Amino acid sequence: MMKKKKKQLRLVTPFQLLVSYYFIAIATSFFLLRLPWVHQEGIEVAYLDTLFTAVSAVSVTGLTVFDISETYTTFGLVMLLIVLQLGAIGIMSLGTFIWLLVGKRIGMRERQLIMIDHNQYKLSGVVQLIREIVKILFFIEAAGAIVLTLHFKRYFDTWQEALTHGIFTSISATTNGGFDITGMSLQPFHLDYFVQFVTMLLIVLGAIGFPVLIELKLFLMKKDPTFRFSLFTKITTATYGILFIIGTFGILALESFHSFKGMSWHEAFFSAMYHSVSTRSAGLTTYDVQTFGEATDVFMSFLMFIGSSPSSVGGGIRTTTFAIAILFLISYANGREEIQIFGREVHMIDVFRSFVVITLALFMVFLATIMLLISEPHATATQLIFEITSAFGTCGMSLGITNDLSTFGKLVIMVLMFIGRVGIISFLYTLGGNTKKLKYHYPKERVIIG
């Protein structure tokens, strides 16, 4: 019997096993958020709404169907932060870190799962990667919590309140979780540029990708004179920076004669800049996005659809996917089929994967939009597209329709949040099963395209 079970387990692909672990993480989170001491006295939360929150927390999205500040006790908020950490670090990363602490040997199967969970292409060094990820993430969160707590003392009467808000805001921003305990996201700090700057920095550090942070650490330490930044870091950083600039000036231009009209230049600029950063995957807002025009909503939906960088805390199609697709289009328009950038050439398999991810993501968004237009007649198409891309990009911004979603609508959004977290490729391989190589090929023939 044991041999049979082991044989069946070997037939399960690492991708399927990883997705199964995320289902287990959601089930565990659901249990934690249903503990007796989680909800405030007299508050009743439906099981479906708890499941929605669990999926949102594991996928570090931040979409909620109720106000967590009025629903959860301090113990409940601690449970939510634990789930956010689980989602941000990754189920396999956190499990590996615990195994390392207790002295357990990390086998080949576990290394494969870590490699897939963090979009790596080789097994060597994945355990060291986990050590670095955990250390860097906890350091960033602790530093952010200290700085914000000291600053929040001016807003709250006691150090306990300041500490609670400091820790929660730091973890929510760094993990790009998007949850808040003010009931109004970060809108109370709309004119506090220090809070905005600190949270923007935390969001960027969480979303730009752990490999980038690790390479930056190696560069600053200057231990290896031959060290050079990888092509991944160069493309990721350049794309992230370009999207940040386009997002900032795009939102500023679209809202200058709308919701930003009458604001001072610095207030409008910081609002645009903050929401450009937040669309990467964070979801925290300093201004009521429901007052934005439809053009801005569609533009921000596009930014959320792209999402954050690979091997980060965020979702979406990812920045490198978008960058490689654009670079290929530029190269092809110039008569070249190869992508050459930063003195390197991109593998064609990465180009194929990029277009597969974009195509499937667009199909999912299209299909989800059609389904929600049928099930949610009270919402406009723009509101639904915004909600859908926010879920898929694990961003968490909303135009105020999350609370009013039907049971079917909530299930659709949960699926999108889950796929956005585990990634399109992992989800696709989960459905496909074991990779099979063809033992024969047919004659090739050209097909007219375009």
C-alpha positions as CSV (number, residue, x, y, z in Angstrom):
1,M,0.0,0.0,0.0
2,M,2.8,2.4,0.9
3,K,4.7,1.6,-2.3
4,K,1.5,2.2,-4.3
5,K,1.0,5.6,-2.6
6,K,4.6,6.6,-3.3
7,K,4.3,5.6,-6.9
8,Q,1.1,7.7,-7.2
9,L,2.9,10.6,-5.6
10,R,5.8,10.4,-8.1
11,L,3.2,10.7,-10.9
12,V,2.1,14.1,-9.6
13,T,4.1,16.8,-11.2
14,P,6.0,19.4,-9.1
15,F,3.6,22.1,-10.5
16,Q,0.5,20.1,-9.4
17,L,2.1,19.5,-6.0
18,L,2.9,23.2,-5.6
19,V,-0.7,24.2,-6.4
20,S,-2.0,21.6,-4.0
21,Y,0.2,23.1,-1.3
22,Y,-1.4,26.5,-2.0
23,F,-4.8,25.0,-1.6
24,I,-3.7,23.6,1.8
25,A,-2.4,27.1,2.7
26,I,-5.8,28.6,1.9
27,A,-7.5,25.9,4.0
28,T,-5.2,26.6,6.9
29,S,-5.8,30.3,6.5
30,F,-9.5,29.8,6.5
31,F,-9.2,27.8,9.7
32,L,-7.1,30.6,11.4
33,L,-9.6,33.2,10.4
34,R,-12.5,31.2,11.8
35,L,-10.9,30.8,15.3
36,P,-13.2,32.0,18.2
37,W,-11.1,35.0,19.1
38,V,-10.7,36.4,15.6
39,H,-13.9,38.4,15.3
40,Q,-15.1,41.3,17.4
41,E,-18.0,40.6,19.8
42,G,-21.3,40.5,18.0
43,I,-19.7,40.2,14.5
44,E,-20.9,37.4,12.3
45,V,-18.9,36.6,9.1
46,A,-20.2,34.2,6.5
47,Y,-18.1,31.2,5.6
48,L,-17.8,32.3,2.0
49,D,-16.6,35.7,3.1
50,T,-14.0,34.1,5.3
51,L,-12.8,32.0,2.4
52,F,-12.7,35.1,0.2
53,T,-10.5,36.8,2.8
54,A,-8.3,33.7,3.1
55,V,-7.7,33.5,-0.6
56,S,-7.1,37.3,-0.8
57,A,-4.5,37.1,2.1
58,V,-2.7,34.0,0.7
59,S,-2.5,35.6,-2.7
60,V,-1.5,38.9,-1.0
61,T,-4.2,40.8,-2.9
62,G,-6.1,42.8,-0.3
63,L,-9.6,42.6,-1.7
64,T,-12.2,42.2,1.1
65,V,-15.9,42.1,1.3
66,F,-16.0,43.7,4.8
67,D,-14.1,46.3,6.8
68,I,-11.4,44.3,8.7
69,S,-10.8,47.2,11.1
70,E,-14.4,46.8,12.3
71,T,-14.5,43.0,12.1
72,Y,-11.3,41.6,13.5
73,T,-9.9,41.8,17.0
74,T,-6.2,42.4,17.6
75,F,-5.7,38.6,17.7
76,G,-7.6,38.4,14.3
77,L,-5.2,41.0,12.8
78,V,-2.2,39.0,14.0
79,M,-3.7,35.9,12.3
80,L,-4.2,37.9,9.1
81,L,-0.5,39.1,9.2
82,I,0.6,35.5,9.6
83,V,-1.3,34.6,6.5
84,L,0.1,37.6,4.6
85,Q,3.6,36.4,5.5
86,L,2.8,32.9,4.3
87,G,1.5,34.3,1.0
88,A,4.4,36.8,0.5
89,I,7.3,34.4,1.2
90,G,5.6,31.5,-0.5
91,I,4.3,28.3,0.9
92,M,7.4,26.3,-0.1
93,S,9.8,29.1,1.0
94,L,8.3,29.3,4.5
95,G,8.2,25.5,4.8
96,T,11.9,25.2,3.7
97,F,12.9,27.9,6.2
98,I,11.2,25.9,9.0
99,W,12.9,22.7,7.8
100,L,16.2,24.5,7.9
101,L,15.6,25.7,11.5
102,V,14.8,22.1,12.7
103,G,17.8,20.7,10.8
104,K,15.7,18.7,8.2
105,R,17.5,17.8,4.9
106,I,16.1,19.5,1.9
107,G,15.6,16.8,-0.8
108,M,15.4,17.0,-4.6
109,R,11.6,17.2,-4.6
110,E,11.5,20.1,-2.3
111,R,14.2,21.9,-4.3
112,Q,12.1,21.5,-7.4
113,L,9.1,23.0,-5.7
114,I,11.1,26.0,-4.5
115,M,12.5,26.5,-8.0
116,I,9.0,26.5,-9.5
117,D,7.5,28.7,-6.7
118,H,10.1,31.4,-7.4
119,N,10.3,31.1,-11.2
120,Q,13.9,29.8,-11.1
121,Y,15.5,27.8,-14.0
122,K,18.0,25.8,-12.0
123,L,18.1,23.7,-8.8
124,S,21.5,24.9,-7.5
125,G,21.3,27.6,-4.9
126,V,17.6,27.5,-4.2
127,V,18.0,26.8,-0.5
128,Q,20.4,29.7,-0.2
129,L,17.9,31.8,-2.1
130,I,15.2,31.0,0.5
131,R,17.6,32.0,3.4
132,E,18.2,35.3,1.7
133,I,14.6,36.0,0.9
134,V,13.4,35.4,4.4
135,K,16.2,37.5,5.9
136,I,15.7,40.4,3.5
137,L,11.9,40.4,3.8
138,F,12.0,40.4,7.6
139,F,14.6,43.1,7.7
140,I,12.6,45.4,5.4
141,E,9.4,44.8,7.4
142,A,11.1,45.5,10.7
143,A,12.8,48.6,9.5
144,G,9.6,49.9,8.0
145,A,7.6,49.1,11.2
146,I,10.1,51.0,13.4
147,V,10.1,54.1,11.1
148,L,6.4,54.2,10.7
149,T,5.7,53.5,14.4
150,L,7.9,56.5,15.5
151,H,6.1,58.7,12.9
152,F,2.6,57.5,13.7
153,K,3.0,58.6,17.4
154,R,1.9,62.0,16.3
155,Y,-1.4,60.6,15.0
156,F,-2.3,58.3,17.9
157,D,-2.6,58.8,21.7
158,T,-0.7,55.7,22.8
159,W,2.4,53.9,21.7
160,Q,0.4,50.7,21.4
161,E,-1.8,52.2,18.7
162,A,1.1,53.7,16.9
163,L,3.0,50.3,17.1
164,T,-0.1,48.4,15.8
165,H,-0.5,50.7,12.8
166,G,3.2,50.8,12.2
167,I,3.6,47.0,12.1
168,F,0.5,46.4,10.1
169,T,1.2,49.1,7.5
170,S,4.8,48.0,7.1
171,I,3.9,44.3,6.5
172,S,0.9,45.1,4.3
173,A,3.0,47.4,2.2
174,T,6.1,45.2,2.0
175,T,4.0,42.1,1.2
176,N,1.9,44.2,-1.2
177,G,-1.0,42.8,0.7
178,G,-3.1,45.9,0.4
179,F,-5.0,45.4,3.7
180,D,-5.5,48.3,6.1
181,I,-6.8,48.9,9.6
182,T,-7.9,52.5,9.1
183,G,-11.0,51.6,7.2
184,M,-9.9,54.1,4.5
185,S,-6.6,52.6,3.3
186,L,-3.9,55.3,3.6
187,Q,-6.3,58.2,2.7
188,P,-5.9,59.8,6.2
189,F,-2.2,60.4,5.2
190,H,-3.0,62.0,1.9
191,L,-1.0,65.1,2.7
192,D,1.7,63.2,4.8
193,Y,4.4,62.8,2.2
194,F,6.7,61.0,4.6
195,V,4.2,58.2,5.2
196,Q,3.7,58.0,1.4
197,F,7.4,57.9,0.6
198,V,8.1,55.2,3.2
199,T,5.2,53.0,2.1
200,M,6.1,53.5,-1.6
201,L,9.7,52.4,-0.8
202,L,8.3,49.3,1.0
203,I,6.0,48.5,-1.9
204,V,8.8,48.7,-4.4
205,L,11.1,46.5,-2.3
206,G,8.5,43.9,-2.1
207,A,7.4,44.0,-5.8
208,I,10.7,44.4,-7.7
209,G,11.7,40.8,-7.1
210,F,13.8,39.0,-4.5
211,P,16.6,38.2,-7.0
212,V,17.1,41.9,-7.7
213,L,17.4,42.6,-3.9
214,I,19.8,39.8,-3.4
215,E,22.0,41.0,-6.3
216,L,21.8,44.6,-5.0
217,K,23.0,43.3,-1.6
218,L,26.0,41.6,-3.2
219,F,26.8,44.7,-5.2
220,L,26.7,46.9,-2.0
221,M,28.9,44.5,-0.1
222,K,31.5,44.5,-2.8
223,K,32.9,41.1,-1.8
224,D,33.2,39.9,-5.4
225,P,35.2,42.2,-7.8
226,T,33.9,40.2,-10.8
227,F,30.2,40.7,-9.8
228,R,27.8,41.9,-12.5
229,F,24.1,42.3,-12.5
230,S,22.2,39.6,-14.3
231,L,20.1,40.3,-17.4
232,F,17.0,39.5,-15.3
233,T,17.8,42.3,-12.9
234,K,18.6,44.8,-15.6
235,I,15.4,44.1,-17.5
236,T,13.3,44.0,-14.4
237,T,14.7,47.2,-13.0
238,A,14.4,49.1,-16.3
239,T,10.9,47.9,-16.9
240,Y,9.8,48.7,-13.4
241,G,11.2,52.2,-13.6
242,I,9.7,52.9,-17.0
243,L,6.2,51.7,-15.9
244,F,6.6,53.8,-12.8
245,I,7.3,56.9,-14.8
246,I,4.6,56.2,-17.4
247,G,2.1,55.4,-14.7
248,T,2.9,58.6,-12.7
249,F,2.6,61.0,-15.7
250,G,-0.3,59.1,-17.2
251,I,-2.4,59.3,-14.1
252,L,-1.4,62.9,-13.6
253,A,-2.3,63.9,-17.1
254,L,-5.6,62.1,-17.1
255,E,-6.7,63.5,-13.7
256,S,-5.2,67.0,-13.8
257,F,-8.5,68.4,-15.2
258,H,-10.7,65.9,-13.3
259,S,-10.3,64.8,-9.6
260,F,-6.9,66.5,-9.2
261,K,-8.3,69.8,-10.4
262,G,-7.7,72.5,-7.7
263,M,-4.9,70.5,-6.0
264,S,-1.5,72.0,-5.5
265,W,1.1,70.6,-7.9
266,H,2.9,68.6,-5.2
267,E,-0.4,67.1,-3.9
268,A,-1.4,66.0,-7.4
269,F,2.1,64.7,-8.2
270,F,2.4,62.6,-5.1
271,S,-1.1,61.2,-5.6
272,A,-0.3,60.2,-9.1
273,M,3.1,58.8,-8.1
274,Y,1.7,56.8,-5.2
275,H,-1.0,55.2,-7.3
276,S,1.4,54.4,-10.0
277,V,3.6,52.5,-7.5
278,S,0.5,50.9,-5.9
279,T,-0.8,49.5,-9.2
280,R,2.3,47.3,-9.4
281,S,0.6,45.0,-6.9
282,A,0.1,46.8,-3.6
283,G,-3.5,48.2,-3.6
284,L,-3.0,50.7,-0.8
285,T,-4.4,54.1,-1.8
286,T,-4.0,57.7,-0.6
287,Y,-7.0,59.0,-2.5
288,D,-10.5,57.7,-3.3
289,V,-10.0,56.0,-6.6
290,Q,-13.7,55.9,-7.1
291,T,-13.5,59.6,-8.0
292,F,-11.1,58.9,-10.9
293,G,-12.4,59.2,-14.4
294,E,-13.1,56.1,-16.6
295,A,-10.0,56.7,-18.7
296,T,-7.8,56.6,-15.6
297,D,-9.6,53.4,-14.4
298,V,-8.9,51.7,-17.7
299,F,-5.3,52.9,-17.6
300,M,-4.7,51.7,-14.1
301,S,-6.4,48.4,-15.0
302,F,-3.7,48.0,-17.7
303,L,-0.9,48.7,-15.1
304,M,-2.5,46.2,-12.6
305,F,-2.7,43.6,-15.4
306,I,1.1,43.8,-15.8
307,G,1.6,43.6,-12.1
308,S,4.9,43.1,-10.3
309,S,8.2,41.3,-11.1
310,P,8.7,37.5,-11.1
311,S,9.9,36.0,-7.8
312,S,8.3,38.8,-5.8
313,V,5.2,39.1,-3.6
314,G,3.0,40.3,-6.5
315,G,1.0,38.8,-9.3
316,G,-0.1,39.7,-12.9
317,I,1.6,38.7,-16.1
318,R,4.8,40.2,-14.5
319,T,7.1,43.0,-15.7
320,T,9.6,40.8,-17.5
321,T,6.8,39.1,-19.5
322,F,5.6,42.5,-20.7
323,A,9.1,43.7,-21.4
324,I,10.1,40.7,-23.5
325,A,6.9,40.9,-25.5
326,I,7.5,44.6,-26.3
327,L,11.2,44.0,-27.1
328,F,10.3,41.1,-29.5
329,L,7.7,43.3,-31.3
330,I,10.3,46.1,-31.7
331,S,13.0,43.6,-32.9
332,Y,10.5,41.9,-35.3
333,A,9.5,45.3,-36.7
334,N,13.2,46.0,-37.4
335,G,13.5,42.7,-39.3
336,R,15.2,40.7,-36.5
337,E,13.8,37.6,-34.8
338,E,16.3,37.7,-31.9
339,I,16.1,40.0,-28.9
340,Q,19.4,41.6,-28.1
341,I,19.6,43.9,-25.0
342,F,22.3,44.8,-22.5
343,G,24.9,42.9,-24.4
344,R,22.9,39.6,-24.2
345,E,20.5,37.6,-26.3
346,V,17.1,36.4,-24.9
347,H,16.3,32.7,-25.3
348,M,13.4,32.2,-27.8
349,I,11.7,29.8,-25.2
350,D,11.3,32.9,-22.9
351,V,9.7,34.8,-25.8
352,F,7.3,31.9,-26.4
353,R,6.5,31.7,-22.7
354,S,5.8,35.5,-22.6
355,F,3.3,35.4,-25.4
356,V,1.6,32.3,-23.9
357,V,1.2,34.1,-20.5
358,I,-0.1,37.2,-22.1
359,T,-2.5,35.3,-24.4
360,L,-3.9,33.2,-21.6
361,A,-4.1,36.2,-19.2
362,L,-6.1,38.2,-21.8
363,F,-8.4,35.3,-22.4
364,M,-9.0,34.9,-18.6
365,V,-9.8,38.6,-18.2
366,F,-12.1,38.5,-21.2
367,L,-13.9,35.4,-20.0
368,A,-14.2,36.8,-16.4
369,T,-15.5,40.1,-17.7
370,I,-18.3,38.3,-19.8
371,M,-19.2,36.1,-16.8
372,L,-19.4,39.1,-14.3
373,L,-21.3,41.3,-16.8
374,I,-24.0,38.5,-16.6
375,S,-23.9,37.9,-12.9
376,E,-23.3,41.5,-11.7
377,P,-25.8,43.7,-13.6
378,H,-25.4,46.4,-11.0
379,A,-21.8,47.1,-12.0
380,T,-20.5,48.8,-15.1
381,A,-18.0,47.2,-17.5
382,T,-15.2,49.5,-16.4
383,Q,-15.8,48.7,-12.7
384,L,-15.7,45.0,-13.5
385,I,-12.5,45.2,-15.6
386,F,-10.9,47.2,-12.8
387,E,-11.9,44.5,-10.2
388,I,-10.8,41.6,-12.4
389,T,-7.4,43.0,-13.2
390,S,-6.9,44.0,-9.6
391,A,-7.6,40.4,-8.6
392,F,-5.4,38.9,-11.3
393,G,-2.6,41.3,-10.6
394,T,-3.1,40.6,-6.8
395,C,-3.3,44.4,-6.4
396,G,-6.4,44.8,-4.2
397,M,-7.7,48.2,-5.5
398,S,-11.5,48.4,-6.0
399,L,-14.1,50.8,-7.3
400,G,-16.3,49.8,-4.4
401,I,-18.2,46.8,-5.9
402,T,-16.4,44.0,-3.9
403,N,-19.0,44.1,-1.1
404,D,-21.9,43.8,-3.6
405,L,-20.6,40.8,-5.6
406,S,-22.8,37.8,-5.8
407,T,-21.7,34.4,-4.7
408,F,-20.7,33.5,-8.3
409,G,-18.9,36.8,-8.6
410,K,-16.9,36.2,-5.5
411,L,-15.9,32.7,-6.7
412,V,-14.7,34.2,-10.0
413,I,-12.6,36.8,-8.2
414,M,-11.1,34.1,-5.9
415,V,-10.0,32.0,-8.9
416,L,-8.3,35.0,-10.5
417,M,-6.5,35.9,-7.2
418,F,-5.3,32.3,-6.9
419,I,-4.1,32.1,-10.5
420,G,-2.5,35.5,-10.2
421,R,-0.5,34.3,-7.1
422,V,0.7,30.9,-8.4
423,G,1.3,32.2,-11.9
424,I,-0.1,31.4,-15.3
425,I,2.7,29.0,-16.3
426,S,2.4,26.9,-13.0
427,F,-1.4,26.9,-13.4
428,L,-1.2,25.8,-17.0
429,Y,1.3,23.0,-16.2
430,T,-1.0,21.9,-13.4
431,L,-3.8,21.2,-15.9
432,G,-1.4,19.6,-18.4
433,G,0.2,17.0,-16.1
434,N,3.6,15.5,-16.9
435,T,5.6,16.8,-19.8
436,K,5.6,14.4,-22.7
437,K,8.2,14.6,-25.6
438,L,7.0,13.5,-29.0
439,K,8.8,10.5,-30.5
440,Y,8.0,11.6,-34.0
441,H,7.4,14.8,-36.1
442,Y,5.4,15.5,-39.2
443,P,6.7,17.5,-42.2
444,K,6.7,21.2,-41.5
445,E,4.7,23.6,-43.6
446,R,4.4,27.4,-43.6
447,V,1.0,29.1,-42.8
448,I,0.1,32.6,-43.9
449,I,0.0,34.9,-40.9
450,G,-1.4,38.5,-40.7
